Amino acid sequence: MNDRKDDMQDGMAEATRLTRAGRLAEATAIIQRTLRGVLHKDGPGTGQDSATEPAYRIVEEKPSATETSTESSRRGTVPANDTPAGSAEGRPAAAPGVHSHGAQRSPESIRSSTERIRRVMPGAPPSPAQTSGQFIDRTFSNAAGTRAYKLYIPSAYAGQPLPLVIMLHGCTQSSVDFAAGTRMNVLAERDTFFVAYPEQAQSANSSKCWNWFQPANQHRGKGEPSLIAGITREIMSAYHIDAKRVYVAGMSAGGAMATIMAATYPDLYAAVGVHSGLAYGAAHDLPSGFAAMKKGTSQQMRQLAKAIPLIMFHGDRDTTVATINADHMLDQWLQGINDGRRPAGGAAVEQGHVVGGHAYTRFTYRDARGQAIVEKWIVHHAGHAWSGGSSSGSFTEPKGPDASTEMVRFFNEHPRK
């Protein structure tokens, strides 16, 4: 244990020195080697390298043919004892066979205004016919640089105003990979909306991570946020996009960047979806970014000028971005609602599980007008992967509830006022 701690401290100290010297590529390599060594000593390796996001790809077996014959949105009520017991706030669920009666419930559960249990059926894998629209390549440039992006145009588009969803990938991912894993193009074709995938340049980060931990990329009109906002506005200018239904979502490093976009451009995006991400301003450099991923932010979180509606997903077995980050993000968003006062009455709590897959707990918070403005989904026994995603993409967990479908549903419920 002491050797691991020493290795970590030495590696992070050297990475800090290199970062301050402007030698980011070398700092990234040090972080990668440190992570590989520590994770190897702690247990099984993760298989891929990442500067700020050690890879944790989960490839599960596909649901049976019977299970995949229904849409992912089909739900039904099941008895309470049919749902594995576990903490709703990110602590590990009870081990199989452990009797859970009398277990202490979380404060959110005790304060809940409603508590329901449901079963979610997994969705069928996509087919080429489900994405018969156009998937085109574009680039955008401004003073901060140039970024490529992919844009999916649904086949039913004929000039009518449509919603737009901006999807931000995680480290080591590409726009095509992220589209395949989240199946967002399938939903865009089904529900008729645009979806765009900005892609991080490898010259900006050797592992293609969005640089959410750098102060230069945490402000409106600067750095990577200006590029992502520029891509959004370029699409809005080129096509008939409903300005009240523009959304942003992301995974891991992309999830952290999505919170930055929500915090700095609340007038552009109507709602935000974050999977396995971090709070806005959770870090100020590479070492503090790594520390936040493991233990949550150690600095005072920035207050949001305006909190747009948020839906977030996080696995409670995530060893890459600790689940406490979902709690910190929740606190940050609730403080941004009702002038810094947490909504009265606590959360509505719903428990359920995917047939043949993972259990989950959903917390729903409402504003003073009674509108659901924040949803937090904790997926039990899931790691660092997109819940309900397709194994044709990386970092996916097919056995979880369908995060893509739930985000689209949430977005549809929250046009910008």
C-alpha positions in Angstrom: 0.0 0.0 0.0 2.8 2.4 0.9 4.6 1.6 -2.4 1.5 2.4 -4.4 1.1 5.7 -2.5 4.7 6.6 -3.1 4.4 5.8 -6.8 1.3 7.9 -7.1 2.8 10.9 -5.3 6.1 10.7 -7.3 4.2 10.4 -10.6 1.8 13.3 -9.9 4.7 15.5 -8.6 6.6 14.9 -11.9 3.4 15.5 -13.9 2.9 18.8 -12.1 6.4 19.9 -12.8 6.1 19.1 -16.5 2.7 20.8 -16.8 4.1 24.0 -15.2 6.9 23.8 -17.7 4.5 23.7 -20.6 5.5 20.1 -21.5 1.9 18.7 -21.6 2.6 15.7 -23.8 5.3 14.5 -21.3 3.0 15.1 -18.4 0.3 13.1 -20.0 2.7 10.2 -20.5 3.7 10.3 -16.8 0.0 10.2 -15.8 -0.6 7.2 -18.1 2.4 5.3 -16.7 1.4 6.1 -13.1 -2.2 5.0 -13.6 -1.0 1.8 -15.3 1.3 0.9 -12.4 -1.1 1.8 -9.6 -4.1 0.0 -11.2 -2.0 -3.1 -11.9 -1.0 -3.3 -8.3 -4.5 -2.7 -7.1 -6.1 -5.3 -9.4 -6.9 -6.1 -13.0 -5.7 -3.5 -15.5 -8.0 -1.4 -17.6 -6.7 -2.2 -21.0 -6.4 1.3 -22.6 -4.4 4.4 -21.7 -5.9 7.8 -21.0 -4.5 11.1 -19.7 -7.3 12.0 -17.3 -9.6 9.0 -17.8 -8.2 5.5 -17.4 -10.1 3.3 -19.7 -12.7 1.0 -18.3 -14.5 -0.7 -21.1 -17.2 -3.1 -20.2 -18.4 -5.5 -22.8 -21.3 -7.5 -21.6 -23.2 -10.3 -23.3 -26.2 -9.1 -25.3 -29.7 -9.6 -23.8 -31.5 -12.7 -25.0 -33.7 -12.6 -28.1 -36.8 -12.6 -25.9 -35.5 -9.6 -23.9 -34.6 -7.6 -27.0 -38.0 -8.0 -28.6 -39.4 -5.0 -26.8 -38.5 -1.3 -26.9 -36.3 0.0 -24.2 -39.0 2.3 -22.9 -41.4 -0.5 -22.0 -41.9 -0.6 -18.2 -43.8 -2.6 -15.6 -44.3 -2.9 -11.9 -42.5 -5.6 -10.0 -42.4 -6.6 -6.4 -40.0 -4.8 -4.1 -38.0 -8.0 -3.4 -37.4 -8.4 -7.1 -35.0 -5.4 -7.1 -31.5 -5.9 -5.6 -31.0 -3.8 -2.5 -28.4 -1.2 -2.3 -27.5 2.4 -1.5 -29.0 5.0 -3.8 -26.2 7.4 -3.1 -23.3 5.7 -4.7 -22.2 3.3 -1.9 -21.8 -0.3 -3.0 -25.1 -2.3 -3.1 -25.5 -5.2 -0.8 -23.8 -8.4 -1.9 -26.0 -11.1 -3.5 -27.6 -13.2 -0.7 -27.1 -10.6 2.0 -30.4 -10.0 3.8 -31.2 -6.2 3.5 -34.1 -5.8 5.8 -33.4 -3.1 8.4 -30.7 -1.5 6.3 -30.2 2.2 6.8 -31.8 4.2 4.1 -30.3 7.3 2.6 -31.6 10.8 3.7 -32.9 11.3 0.2 -34.9 8.1 0.3 -36.3 9.0 3.7 -37.3 12.5 2.5 -38.7 11.2 -0.8 -42.2 12.4 -1.8 -42.8 9.2 -3.8 -41.1 5.9 -4.1 -41.7 3.5 -7.0 -40.2 0.4 -8.4 -40.1 -0.5 -12.1 -38.6 -2.9 -14.5 -37.0 -1.7 -17.8 -36.7 -3.9 -20.8 -33.4 -3.6 -22.8 -33.6 -2.3 -26.3 -32.9 -4.1 -29.5 -29.5 -3.5 -31.2 -29.6 -0.9 -34.0 -29.8 -1.9 -37.7 -28.7 0.1 -40.7 -32.4 0.8 -41.6 -32.8 2.6 -38.3 -30.2 5.2 -39.3 -31.2 6.0 -42.9 -30.5 9.7 -42.6 -27.2 11.5 -43.5 -24.1 11.3 -41.3 -21.8 14.0 -42.6 -18.4 15.4 -41.8 -17.9 19.1 -41.0 -15.2 21.3 -39.4 -15.4 24.5 -37.5 -12.7 27.0 -36.8 -12.3 30.1 -34.6 -9.5 31.9 -32.7 -9.3 28.9 -30.4 -8.5 26.4 -33.2 -10.3 23.9 -35.4 -12.4 20.9 -34.5 -14.0 18.3 -36.8 -17.5 17.1 -36.0 -20.0 14.6 -37.3 -23.6 15.7 -37.9 -26.6 13.3 -38.2 -29.5 14.7 -40.2 -32.6 12.6 -39.9 -34.2 11.4 -43.1 -37.6 13.1 -42.2 -36.0 16.5 -42.1 -37.6 18.7 -44.7 -36.9 22.2 -43.4 -39.1 22.1 -40.4 -37.7 23.3 -37.0 -36.1 20.4 -35.2 -34.2 19.9 -31.9 -30.4 19.6 -31.8 -28.4 17.5 -29.4 -24.6 18.0 -29.0 -22.8 14.9 -27.9 -19.3 15.1 -26.3 -17.3 11.9 -26.3 -14.9 10.6 -23.6 -11.1 10.1 -23.7 -9.8 7.8 -26.5 -13.2 7.9 -28.2 -14.1 9.2 -31.7 -17.3 10.8 -32.9 -18.2 7.6 -34.8 -17.4 5.4 -31.8 -19.5 7.5 -29.5 -22.4 7.5 -31.9 -22.3 3.7 -32.2 -22.0 3.2 -28.4 -24.8 5.6 -27.4 -27.1 4.7 -30.4 -28.1 8.4 -30.4 -28.4 8.4 -34.2 -31.0 5.7 -34.0 -33.1 7.8 -31.6 -32.5 10.9 -33.8 -33.9 9.0 -36.7 -36.8 7.6 -34.7 -37.8 10.9 -33.0 -36.6 13.3 -35.8 -33.9 15.5 -34.4 -30.4 16.5 -35.3 -27.4 15.2 -33.3 -23.8 16.4 -33.6 -20.6 14.9 -32.3 -17.7 17.4 -31.9 -14.4 15.6 -31.9 -11.4 16.5 -29.8 -8.1 16.9 -31.7 -5.3 14.7 -30.7 -3.0 17.6 -31.0 -4.9 19.2 -28.1 -4.8 16.1 -25.9 -2.9 13.0 -26.8 -5.7 10.8 -25.5 -8.4 12.9 -27.2 -9.8 14.0 -23.8 -11.6 17.3 -23.6 -9.4 19.5 -21.4 -12.1 20.2 -18.8 -9.6 20.5 -16.0 -7.8 23.5 -17.5 -9.0 27.0 -16.4 -8.6 28.2 -20.0 -11.3 25.8 -21.0 -13.8 26.7 -18.3 -15.1 30.1 -19.5 -17.5 31.4 -22.0 -16.1 32.6 -25.3 -12.7 31.0 -24.8 -10.9 27.7 -25.6 -12.8 24.5 -26.2 -16.2 25.9 -24.9 -16.0 28.5 -27.6 -15.4 25.8 -30.2 -18.3 23.6 -29.1 -20.6 26.6 -28.9 -19.4 27.7 -32.3 -20.2 24.3 -33.8 -23.7 24.5 -32.2 -24.4 27.9 -33.6 -23.0 26.9 -37.1 -25.5 24.1 -37.2 -28.3 26.4 -36.1 -27.4 28.8 -38.9 -27.1 26.1 -41.6 -30.4 24.2 -40.7 -33.7 25.1 -39.3 -33.1 24.3 -35.6 -35.6 25.1 -32.9 -33.5 27.5 -30.7 -35.6 26.5 -27.7 -34.7 22.8 -28.0 -30.9 22.7 -28.2 -29.2 20.4 -25.7 -25.8 19.1 -24.8 -24.7 15.8 -23.3 -21.4 14.0 -22.7 -19.6 11.0 -21.2 -16.7 11.2 -18.6 -14.3 13.9 -19.9 -17.1 14.9 -22.3 -19.5 14.9 -19.4 -17.3 17.2 -17.5 -17.2 19.5 -20.6 -21.0 19.3 -20.9 -21.3 20.7 -17.4 -19.0 23.5 -18.4 -21.1 24.2 -21.5 -24.3 24.2 -19.3 -22.7 26.6 -16.8 -21.3 29.0 -19.3 -23.9 29.0 -22.1 -27.3 28.6 -20.3 -28.8 30.9 -22.9 -27.8 28.5 -25.7 -28.6 25.1 -24.2 -32.0 24.2 -22.8 -30.9 21.2 -20.7 -27.8 19.0 -20.2 -27.1 15.3 -19.8 -24.0 14.1 -18.0 -22.8 10.5 -17.8 -20.0 9.7 -15.4 -18.9 13.3 -15.3 -17.8 16.0 -12.8 -19.1 19.3 -11.4 -18.3 22.6 -13.1 -14.9 23.9 -11.8 -14.0 20.6 -10.1 -10.3 21.0 -11.0 -7.8 23.7 -12.0 -5.0 21.6 -13.5 -4.1 18.1 -14.5 -3.2 16.8 -11.0 -6.3 18.3 -9.4 -8.4 16.8 -12.2 -7.0 13.4 -11.5 -7.7 13.9 -7.8 -11.2 15.0 -8.4 -11.9 12.0 -10.5 -10.8 9.7 -7.7 -12.1 11.5 -4.6 -14.4 14.4 -5.8 -13.5 18.0 -5.8 -11.4 19.3 -2.9 -12.0 23.0 -3.7 -15.1 25.1 -3.3 -17.4 24.5 -6.2 -18.4 27.5 -8.4 -21.9 28.8 -8.0 -23.9 28.6 -11.2 -25.4 31.9 -12.5 -28.3 29.8 -13.8 -29.0 26.1 -13.4 -30.5 24.6 -16.6 -32.3 21.2 -16.2 -29.9 18.4 -15.6 -30.1 14.6 -16.0 -27.1 12.5 -14.9 -26.1 8.9 -14.8 -23.3 7.3 -12.8 -22.4 3.7 -12.0 -21.8 3.0 -8.3 -18.8 0.7 -9.2 -17.1 3.3 -11.3 -13.4 3.2 -10.4 -12.4 5.9 -13.0 -14.7 8.8 -11.9 -15.9 8.1 -8.4 -19.6 8.3 -7.7 -19.1 11.1 -5.2 -18.7 13.4 -8.2 -22.4 12.8 -9.0 -23.2 14.0 -5.5 -21.1 17.1 -5.9 -22.7 17.9 -9.2 -26.1 17.5 -7.6 -25.3 19.9 -4.8 -23.9 22.4 -7.3 -27.1 22.3 -9.4 -29.5 22.4 -6.5 -27.7 25.5 -5.1 -28.2 27.1 -8.5 -32.0 26.5 -8.2 -34.2 28.9 -6.3 -31.4 31.5 -5.6 -29.2 29.0 -3.9 -31.8 27.3 -1.7 -32.2 23.6 -2.0 -35.7 22.6 -3.1 -38.0 21.7 -0.2 -39.3 18.2 0.2 -36.2 16.3 -0.9 -36.3 13.9 -3.9 -38.8 11.5 -5.3 -37.1 8.1 -5.4 -37.7 5.4 -7.9 -36.1 2.0 -7.9 -36.0 -0.5 -10.7 -33.9 -2.9 -12.8 -33.3 -3.9 -16.3 -34.6 -7.4 -17.1 -31.5 -9.6 -17.0 -29.4 -6.6 -16.1 -28.6 -4.0 -13.5 -30.7 -2.4 -10.8 -30.8 1.4 -10.5 -32.2 4.2 -8.4 -33.5 7.5 -9.8 -33.8 10.6 -7.7 -36.0 13.4 -9.1 -35.8 17.0 -7.7 -38.4 19.7 -8.5 -38.1 23.5 -8.4 -40.4 25.9 -6.5 -43.0 25.6 -9.3 -43.1 21.8 -9.0 -41.2 21.1 -12.3 -38.7 18.2 -12.3 -35.4 20.0 -13.0 -32.8 17.5 -11.9 -32.7 13.7 -12.3 -29.9 11.6 -10.8 -29.6 8.0 -11.9 -27.3 5.6 -10.0 -26.8 2.3 -11.8 -25.9 -0.4 -9.3 -23.0 -2.7 -10.0 -22.1 -0.7 -13.2 -18.6 0.8 -13.9 -17.3 3.5 -16.1 -19.5 3.0 -19.1 -22.5 4.4 -21.0 -25.6 2.8 -19.4 -27.7 0.9 -21.9 -25.3 1.5 -24.7 -24.3 -0.8 -27.6 -21.3 -3.0 -27.4 -20.4 -1.9 -30.9 -19.0 1.2 -29.2 -16.4 1.6 -26.4 -17.1 2.3 -22.7 -20.6 0.8 -22.8 -22.7 -1.2 -20.4 -25.6 -2.9 -22.3 -27.2 -4.2 -19.1 -27.9 -0.9 -17.6 -31.0 1.3 -18.1 -31.0 3.1 -21.5 -29.3 6.5 -20.7 -29.7 7.7 -24.3 -33.5 7.1 -24.3 -33.9 8.7 -20.9 -31.9 11.7 -21.8 -34.0 12.3 -25.0 -37.1 11.9 -23.0 -35.8 14.4 -20.4 -34.8 16.8 -23.1 -38.2 16.6 -24.7 -39.7 17.6 -21.4 -37.5 20.7 -21.0 -37.6 23.2 -23.9 -35.9 26.5 -23.0 -38.3 28.9 -21.4 
